[in-house]
């Protein structure tokens, strides 16, 4: 009985840890900076689910003085 309970607890713990590890999203994007005009293409890993990665990336880019133009692709990591 104790072995079964340990197995269940271990399995649930592994599932929770694997879910936390997949909370990041890899985003391929284009951005720009004005004055003088500079265009950027890059791939960034955002510590957010892909559903909310655009907002997180937009904030990160704004802190660097960049404007997000387009997200080309998103992928869970």
C-alpha positions, 0 to 999 in steps of 0.5 A: 500500500505504501509503495503504491502511494509513493508511486502515485505521489512520485508520478504526480510530482513528475507531471507537475514539474514537466508542466512547469518546464513547458511554461516558456515559449520560443518566439521568432519575431521582427522588430524596429527602432526609429531614428535612425531606422533599424530593423531586427529579426530575432528568436527569443525565449519568453518565460510565459505560455505562448498564448501570452508571449506576445504581450511579454515580448512587447514589454521586453522589446519596449524596454530596449526601445524597440517596437514589435512589428510581427511575430513569425512563429511561436513554439512551446519549449 
